[in-house]
Amino acid sequence: MSTLPPCPQCQSEFTYEDGSQLICPECAHEWSATAGEAVDEGARVYRDSAGNILQDGDTVSVIKDLKLKGGGGVVKMGTKVKNIRLVDSDHDIDCKIDGFGSMSLKTEFVKKV
């Protein structure tokens, strides 16, 4: 009886180990064996624009200029945002940016540093 998890893409139960990676022979998807254990089943996974998993307290960098609503200016590309907090709403990140104050960002516009 195999204790390996099913493939996250096609749900095939025929996964096998190759070193520290798990591989699905049906769809050829590969993933880390340790990454699957670290993430809870029901928990939402937040990923940045490059696909890296984000966690509370991470430091991220803005990947494009973001205009602020209400004529508040522009958050420039490359701005570092420290100590983010992940929330479950339409904007995934609550943070404070020097010079702008508290705001919410979407994970698709940031990259983990």
N, C-alpha and C positions, 0 to 999 in steps of 0.2 A: 504494500500500500504506500503510495507516494504522499509525502507531506508537503510537496512543493505547491505554491499557489498557482491558480490558473492564469493564463495569459491575460493581461489587462486590456488588450485590444480585441481579441477574438473569443476570449473566454475558453480556449482550448485547455483541457486538463492534461495534455501530453507534454508539458514543459519539462526541460531537463537543465542540469547545471553544467556550465563550462567555466571552471575556475570560480571567479566571484560573480559571474554573470548568469542570469537565467535566460533561456532561449526557447521560443515557441517554434516547433518544426512545421506548423501549418501556415503561419503568416510571416515567419522569420523575424518577429519582433524580439529585441534584446533589451533587458533591463537589469539593473543592479539588484542582487539578492538582498543586500542590506537596506536599500532604499525602500523596498516593499515592507520590511519589518518596522521601519521607523514611522511610517505613516499609518494612522488609525484608519480602520475600515470606513467609518461614517464621517470622518473629518474632511472638510473641504481643503483641497490643495491649492495654494496660491503660487503662481509661477510668473516670473518676470518675462520680458520680451524675448530673452534668449532661452527660456525654458527652465531656468534654475528655480528651485523651490525656495520661496521666501518664508521667513519666520518673523515673529515679533522681535523687535530690537535690531534687526538688520540695518545696514547702511546701503542705500541705493543711489543711483545716479540717473538724472532725467535724460532721456535719449533724444528729445526734440524740444524746440521752443513751444511752451504752452501759454496761450493767451488766457488771462484770468477774466472771468465774467465781472461785469460792473466797472470795467475800465481800470482795474487795479494794476495793470502792467503786464509783464511777460516773465515767466520763469524760464531762464535760458537753458539751452542744452548743456549738459555737463554739471549742472547744479547738484551737489551732493546733499542727500537728505539722510540724517542720522536718526536712529532709534524709531523706526516706523512701527505702527500698530496696525495689524490686519483686522478688518471688520467685514461683516457680511452685509453689504449694501451695494448700491449701483457703482460706487467708487470704493475700491477694495482697501485703500491705504489711508489712514489718518496720520498726519504728521505736522511738524512745525518746520517752516523754512525761514532761515534768517532773512530779515528784510520784508517778509510777506506775512508771517504769523501762521496760525493754524489753517490747514486746508486738507482736502481730500484729493487723492490721485488714483488713477486706474493703473493696474499692474502692467498693462500693455505699453505704457509710456516710461517705464523705468527698467534699469538693469542693475543687478546685484553687483556690489563692489567687492 
